[in-house]
Amino acid sequence: MPITPKKITLFTFFKLPSVYWLGIRVKSISETTCTAKVKHRWINQNPFKSLFWAVQGMAAELSTGAMVMSCIEDSDQNISMLVVNNKATFLKKATGSITFTCNDGKVIKQAIKDTITSGIGKTCWMKSEGINEDGTLVSIFEFEWTVKVKS
């Protein structure tokens, strides 16, 4: 059964409650792309009245992680997933609604295929870009995911 934005919202409510209560939502997910959105609000702001960097990171990670989960489900294998490294670049003050988009579905799909074939854990970097309502790039997050077939 395919993973949908609605299922991910339900998952965050039970398994990642801070993501849910901070208003981070997956808006769309496909084989190659996933978008997550978060709106700057009082509960997720920093003292400078912009979106706290960690909230941006959570939304960015969700846009990559949801795709990892989807690809694992599509593989019909028992595969573990874990972030082992990350990088972030902040370019502008994040206010309003920020949409994080990851277009690396093919990258994770290949890593999962390689780990199934070899039986050895594989890693890959996935990038998510945060863009505000004006179309301005506010932040870039990169996550190194590791996937491994569970024995």
Secondary structure, 3 states (H helix, E strand, C coil): CCCCHHHHHHHHHHHCHHHHHCCCEEEEECCCCEEEEEECCHHHECCCCCECHHHHHHHHHHHHHHHHHHHHHHHCCCEEEEEEEEEEEECCCCCCEEEEEECCHHHHHHHHHHHHHHCCCEEEEEEEEEECCCCCEEEEEEEEEEEEECC
